[in-house]
Amino acid sequence: MKKHYIIILLFALPYCLFAQDVFDLKRCIEIGLDRNYEIRITRNDERISDNNLTIGNAGYLPYLNLNSGYSGTVNNTEQRLTSGDINKNNGVHNQALNAGINLDWTVFDGFNIQANYGRLKELQQIGDLNTRLAIENFVMNISNEYYNYIQQKIRLNNLRYAVKLSRERLRIVEARYSIGAGSRLELQQAKVDFNADSSMLIKQNEVIFTSLVQINQLMAMDDVEQPLSITDSIIDFNPFLNKDDIWRNLQGSNVFLQLYKRDKNISVLDLKAIQSQYFPYVKVNAGYGVTQNMYEVGSFDRQKNLGFNYGVTVGFNIFDGFNRERKRKNAVIEVQNKELEYQQVELSLRTDLSKMWMAYQNNMELTNLEKENLQTAQDNYTIALERYKLGDLSGIELREAQNSLLEAEDRLILAQYNTKLCEISLIQLSGKMLSYIY
């Protein structure tokens, strides 16, 4: 018997000896939002999309270039004069130096620049939505695991109670056996049942440890085995959610729906960019520079130019092999596809809401039912134990009553946990997952 007590004590001590900080769900979320690697990477991607939203990137601003160069030629020349004379020179080395500043600016290109800027705005919004999606997924995952940790700790306490009950039964059997009132078979069976319950208790510590490591990983803790003490010991859920409110919030706030909406807007802007090719374009250029040519033969040996140049270009693509029209038709079809995808996602979310709402209601009913079952199982076991002490009930029947009690406890906590998971999923569907942070 002492050996069994020692084993159970060794597995229980790690959860009792550490002096540690106390965490609630809000604190776990806050730490994870600051440290979680996926969220940090997504936020950096959002910063990139923010940096890309500039009028220069869209094409509103001109390009200004400073350039200089040097070139030369080495030729054999032959010049025939009007008088009939011929001048021949071999290895004539002419050189040219230039430097200047040039400006190129597309003033108008059929509203393509405006379409580009609108596209950059949509991409910035997508970056923001992706960050929000990563945060919502993190909040959902850590909330699910947090309540799983509570569930497993409750089950640990239930198993400890089961071991306590088995130990009491073993004590009674040993007492009976010692005075010759009990059989060795009953004693052996009581020991087997006690060992089985002790084994389940030991395995449950492993389950709790796995959940603890998962929470620490989500929070990106340096030590994933860091002990975790939480404030909550029961699983509470909100029984007053309203399906109509969730649907209204979903249509206006659901991240997936918003992402598909932005994707649809981008397809419309892509169509506008293609349609801009039906308009002429206007470009201006200007420059200021110096050019110096050096000649080895001729009436002068060098020439230097310093000044300003400018120009305007107006153009229009008359024919491009019908590619422009082909691109336009494909872009129109793409806009239609994006609209269909949006409607498809909306229908899928409505379906998810219906299924999750049914599960939410069913699990609430199961919770109420299992509460009644647990009370009945507790009463049954109390009666069974008293009858067992009086010798009016066999060990097998007492064991059945004990198993019924443990199963009732497990079903109740599982129903509560499943209800909480449904609640969290419904809140995510409604687009209000961030409410868990505040």
C-alpha positions in Angstrom: 0.0 0.0 0.0 2.8 2.5 0.9 4.4 1.9 -2.5 1.2 3.1 -4.2 0.9 6.2 -2.0 4.5 7.1 -2.9 3.9 6.8 -6.6 0.8 8.9 -6.5 2.6 11.5 -4.3 5.6 11.8 -6.6 3.3 12.6 -9.6 1.3 15.1 -7.6 4.2 17.0 -6.0 5.3 18.9 -9.2 1.9 20.7 -9.2 2.2 21.7 -5.6 5.8 22.5 -4.8 6.5 25.3 -7.2 6.0 28.9 -6.2 4.8 30.5 -9.4 2.8 33.2 -10.9 -0.9 32.8 -11.3 -2.4 33.1 -14.8 -5.8 33.7 -16.1 -7.0 33.5 -19.7 -6.6 37.2 -20.3 -3.0 37.2 -19.1 -2.1 34.2 -21.2 -3.6 36.0 -24.2 -1.7 39.2 -23.5 1.6 37.4 -23.1 1.0 35.4 -26.3 0.1 38.5 -28.3 3.4 40.0 -27.4 5.6 36.9 -27.9 3.9 34.5 -30.3 6.1 34.0 -33.4 3.3 33.6 -35.9 1.7 36.9 -34.8 5.0 38.7 -34.9 5.7 37.5 -38.4 2.2 38.5 -39.6 2.6 41.9 -38.0 5.8 42.4 -39.9 4.0 41.4 -43.2 1.4 44.1 -42.3 4.2 46.6 -41.9 5.4 45.8 -45.4 2.0 46.3 -46.9 1.8 49.7 -45.0 5.2 50.7 -46.4 4.0 49.8 -49.9 1.1 52.2 -49.8 2.7 55.3 -51.3 1.8 57.6 -54.2 5.2 56.9 -55.6 4.7 53.2 -55.6 1.4 53.8 -57.4 3.1 55.8 -60.1 1.9 59.4 -59.3 5.4 60.8 -58.9 8.1 61.4 -61.6 11.4 59.7 -61.8 14.6 61.9 -61.5 17.9 60.4 -62.6 21.4 61.7 -62.4 23.8 60.1 -64.9 27.1 60.6 -66.5 29.1 58.7 -69.1 32.2 58.5 -71.2 32.5 56.9 -74.7 35.1 56.8 -77.4 35.8 55.5 -80.9 39.0 54.6 -82.7 38.5 54.6 -86.5 40.4 54.7 -89.8 38.8 57.5 -91.8 38.8 58.4 -95.4 37.3 61.7 -96.6 36.9 62.6 -100.3 36.7 66.4 -100.8 34.8 68.1 -103.6 38.1 69.0 -105.1 38.8 65.4 -105.6 41.5 65.2 -102.9 41.4 62.4 -100.4 42.3 62.7 -96.8 43.1 59.5 -95.0 43.7 59.1 -91.2 44.3 55.9 -89.3 43.6 55.3 -85.7 41.5 58.4 -85.2 40.5 58.5 -81.5 37.4 60.6 -80.8 36.0 60.9 -77.2 32.8 62.1 -75.6 32.0 63.0 -72.0 28.4 63.7 -70.7 26.7 64.4 -67.4 23.2 65.5 -66.6 19.9 65.2 -64.7 16.8 63.8 -66.3 13.1 63.8 -65.3 10.5 61.3 -66.7 6.9 61.6 -65.6 3.8 59.8 -66.8 1.1 62.4 -66.5 -1.8 60.3 -67.7 -2.1 56.6 -68.6 -5.8 56.0 -68.7 -6.4 56.0 -64.9 -4.0 53.1 -64.4 -2.2 55.0 -61.7 -5.4 55.5 -59.8 -6.2 51.8 -60.1 -2.7 50.9 -58.8 -3.1 53.2 -55.8 -6.5 51.7 -55.0 -5.0 48.2 -55.2 -2.3 49.2 -52.8 -5.0 50.4 -50.4 -6.8 47.0 -50.6 -3.5 45.2 -50.0 -2.9 47.3 -47.0 -6.4 46.4 -45.7 -5.6 42.7 -46.4 -2.4 43.0 -44.4 -4.4 44.4 -41.5 -7.1 41.6 -41.8 -4.4 38.9 -42.0 -3.0 40.2 -38.7 -6.4 40.2 -37.2 -7.0 36.7 -38.4 -3.7 35.5 -36.9 -4.7 37.1 -33.6 -8.2 35.6 -33.7 -6.8 32.2 -34.4 -4.3 32.5 -31.6 -7.0 33.7 -29.1 -9.2 30.8 -30.1 -6.4 28.2 -29.9 -5.1 29.4 -26.5 -8.6 29.7 -25.2 -9.4 26.1 -26.3 -6.2 24.8 -24.7 -6.7 26.9 -21.5 -10.1 25.3 -21.0 -8.8 21.9 -21.9 -6.1 22.3 -19.2 -9.0 23.1 -16.7 -10.9 20.1 -18.0 -7.9 17.8 -17.5 -7.2 19.2 -14.0 -10.8 18.5 -13.0 -10.4 15.0 -14.3 -7.2 14.6 -12.3 -9.2 15.5 -9.2 -11.9 13.1 -10.1 -9.3 10.3 -10.6 -7.7 11.2 -7.3 -11.1 10.8 -5.7 -11.5 7.5 -7.5 -8.2 6.3 -6.1 -9.4 7.4 -2.6 -12.6 5.4 -3.0 -10.6 2.3 -4.2 -8.2 2.7 -1.3 -11.1 2.8 1.1 -12.6 -0.3 -0.5 -9.2 -2.1 -0.2 -8.9 -1.1 3.4 -12.3 -2.6 4.2 -11.5 -5.8 2.3 -8.1 -6.1 4.1 -9.8 -5.6 7.4 -12.3 -8.3 6.6 -9.7 -10.7 5.3 -7.6 -10.2 8.4 -10.4 -11.5 10.6 -11.3 -14.2 8.2 -14.6 -12.7 7.0 -13.4 -12.1 3.4 -12.0 -14.1 0.6 -8.6 -13.8 -1.0 -10.2 -13.4 -4.4 -12.1 -10.3 -3.2 -8.8 -8.9 -1.8 -7.0 -9.5 -5.0 -9.8 -7.9 -7.0 -9.7 -4.9 -4.8 -6.0 -4.6 -5.3 -6.3 -4.9 -9.1 -9.0 -2.1 -9.1 -6.9 0.1 -6.9 -3.9 -0.4 -9.2 -6.0 0.3 -12.3 -7.2 3.6 -10.8 -3.7 4.5 -9.7 -2.5 3.8 -13.3 -5.1 6.1 -14.7 -4.1 8.8 -12.3 -0.5 8.5 -13.3 -1.4 8.7 -17.0 -3.6 11.8 -16.4 -0.5 13.7 -15.1 1.0 13.1 -18.5 -2.1 14.5 -20.2 -2.0 17.6 -18.0 1.7 18.1 -18.7 1.1 17.9 -22.5 -1.6 20.6 -22.2 0.7 22.8 -20.1 3.5 22.5 -22.7 1.0 23.4 -25.4 -0.1 26.6 -23.6 3.5 27.6 -22.9 4.3 27.0 -26.6 1.4 29.2 -27.7 2.7 31.9 -25.3 6.2 31.4 -26.8 7.7 30.9 -23.3 11.5 30.2 -23.2 10.8 27.2 -21.0 7.9 25.2 -22.4 7.9 23.1 -19.2 7.4 26.1 -17.0 4.8 25.2 -14.3 1.4 26.9 -14.9 -0.9 27.9 -12.1 -4.3 29.2 -13.3 -7.0 31.1 -11.4 -10.0 29.2 -12.9 -11.0 25.8 -11.6 -14.3 25.4 -13.4 -15.6 25.9 -17.0 -18.2 28.5 -17.2 -20.0 29.3 -20.5 -22.4 31.9 -21.7 -25.8 30.3 -22.1 -27.4 33.5 -23.5 -25.8 33.8 -27.0 -28.3 35.0 -29.7 -28.1 33.4 -33.1 -29.5 36.4 -35.0 -27.0 38.7 -33.3 -24.2 36.4 -34.3 -25.3 36.3 -37.9 -25.6 40.1 -38.1 -22.1 40.5 -36.6 -20.8 37.8 -39.0 -21.9 39.7 -42.1 -20.2 42.8 -40.9 -17.2 41.7 -39.0 -16.1 38.1 -39.9 -12.5 38.2 -41.1 -12.8 35.6 -43.8 -15.7 37.4 -45.3 -13.8 40.7 -45.2 -10.8 39.1 -46.8 -12.9 37.8 -49.7 -14.5 41.2 -50.0 -11.1 42.8 -50.4 -10.1 40.2 -52.9 -13.2 41.0 -54.9 -12.3 44.7 -54.8 -8.8 43.9 -56.1 -10.3 42.1 -59.1 -12.4 45.1 -59.9 -9.3 47.3 -59.8 -7.4 44.9 -62.0 -10.2 45.3 -64.6 -9.9 49.1 -64.4 -6.1 48.8 -64.9 -6.7 46.7 -68.1 -9.4 49.2 -69.3 -6.9 52.0 -69.0 -5.1 50.6 -72.0 -8.1 51.9 -74.1 -7.0 55.5 -73.3 -4.0 57.4 -74.7 -1.0 58.1 -72.4 0.9 61.3 -71.9 4.5 61.5 -70.7 6.7 64.5 -70.2 10.5 64.5 -69.9 13.1 67.2 -69.2 16.8 67.3 -68.6 19.7 69.5 -67.9 23.3 68.4 -68.7 26.6 69.0 -70.2 28.2 67.2 -73.2 31.8 67.5 -74.3 33.2 65.9 -77.5 36.9 65.7 -78.3 38.0 65.1 -81.9 41.5 64.1 -83.1 41.0 65.4 -86.6 38.9 68.1 -88.2 38.5 71.9 -88.1 38.2 71.9 -84.3 39.4 69.6 -81.6 36.5 69.8 -79.1 32.9 70.8 -78.7 31.0 71.5 -75.5 27.2 71.8 -75.0 25.5 72.9 -71.8 21.8 73.3 -71.6 18.2 72.2 -71.0 16.1 69.8 -73.0 12.4 68.8 -72.7 9.7 66.9 -74.5 6.2 65.7 -74.4 5.0 62.2 -75.7 1.5 61.4 -76.4 0.7 57.8 -77.5 -2.0 55.3 -78.1 -1.9 51.6 -78.8 -4.0 51.1 -81.8 -3.7 47.3 -82.2 -2.0 44.7 -80.1 -3.2 41.5 -81.7 -6.6 41.6 -79.8 -4.7 40.9 -76.5 -6.2 43.9 -74.8 -9.7 42.8 -75.4 -8.9 39.2 -74.4 -7.5 40.5 -71.1 -10.5 42.7 -70.5 -12.9 39.7 -71.0 -10.9 37.5 -68.7 -10.8 40.3 -66.1 -14.6 40.6 -66.3 -15.0 36.8 -65.7 -12.5 37.1 -62.8 -14.7 39.8 -61.2 -17.7 37.4 -61.5 -15.7 34.6 -60.0 -14.7 36.7 -57.0 -18.4 37.6 -56.5 -19.3 34.0 -56.6 -16.5 33.0 -54.2 -17.7 35.7 -51.8 -21.3 34.3 -51.9 -19.9 30.8 -51.5 -18.0 31.8 -48.4 -21.0 33.6 -47.0 -23.1 30.4 -47.5 -20.4 28.3 -45.9 -20.2 30.5 -42.9 -24.0 30.4 -42.5 -23.8 26.6 -42.7 -21.0 26.6 -40.0 -23.1 28.8 -37.9 -26.2 26.5 -38.1 -24.1 23.4 -37.2 -22.2 25.1 -34.4 -25.4 26.6 -33.0 -27.1 23.2 -32.9 -24.0 21.7 -31.2 -24.0 24.6 -28.7 -27.6 24.1 -27.8 -27.2 20.3 -27.6 -24.2 20.5 -25.3 -25.9 22.9 -23.0 -28.8 20.4 -22.7 -26.2 17.6 -22.1 -24.6 19.6 -19.4 -27.9 20.0 -17.5 -28.6 16.3 -18.0 -25.2 15.2 -16.8 -25.5 17.4 -13.7 -28.6 15.4 -12.8 -26.8 12.1 -13.7 -23.8 13.0 -11.5 -26.0 13.7 -8.5 -27.8 10.4 -9.0 -24.4 8.6 -9.4 -23.1 10.1 -6.2 -26.2 9.0 -4.3 -26.0 5.5 -5.8 -22.4 5.2 -4.7 -23.1 6.4 -1.2 -25.8 3.8 -0.8 -23.7 1.1 -2.4 -20.8 1.8 -0.1 -23.0 1.6 3.0 -24.4 -1.7 1.8 -20.9 -2.9 1.0 -19.7 -2.1 4.5 -22.7 -4.1 5.9 -21.8 -7.0 3.6 -25.0 -6.7 1.7 -23.3 -5.8 -1.6 -20.5 -7.5 -3.6 -17.2 -5.9 -4.5 -18.1 -6.1 -8.2 -21.3 -4.2 -7.7 -19.5 -1.6 -5.6 -17.0 -1.3 -8.4 -19.8 -0.8 -11.0 -21.2 2.0 -8.8 -17.8 3.6 -8.6 -17.2 3.4 -12.3 -20.6 4.9 -12.9 -19.7 7.8 -10.7 -16.4 8.4 -12.5 -18.1 8.2 -15.9 -20.8 10.6 -14.9 -18.1 13.1 -13.7 -16.2 12.7 -17.0 -19.3 13.1 -19.1 -20.2 16.3 -17.2 -16.9 18.0 -17.6 -16.7 16.9 -21.3 -20.2 18.4 -22.0 -19.1 21.7 -20.3 -15.9 21.7 -22.3 -17.6 21.1 -25.6 -20.2 23.8 -24.8 -17.3 26.2 -24.2 -15.6 25.2 -27.5 -18.9 25.9 -29.3 -19.2 29.2 -27.6 -15.7 30.2 -28.6 -16.3 29.1 -32.2 -19.5 31.1 -32.4 -17.8 34.2 -31.1 -15.1 33.7 -33.8 -17.7 33.3 -36.5 -19.3 36.6 -35.4 -16.0 38.4 -35.8 -15.9 39.4 -32.1 -13.1 37.1 -31.0 -11.0 40.1 -29.9 -13.6 40.7 -27.1 -11.7 37.9 -25.2 -8.8 40.3 -24.9 -10.8 43.1 -23.2 
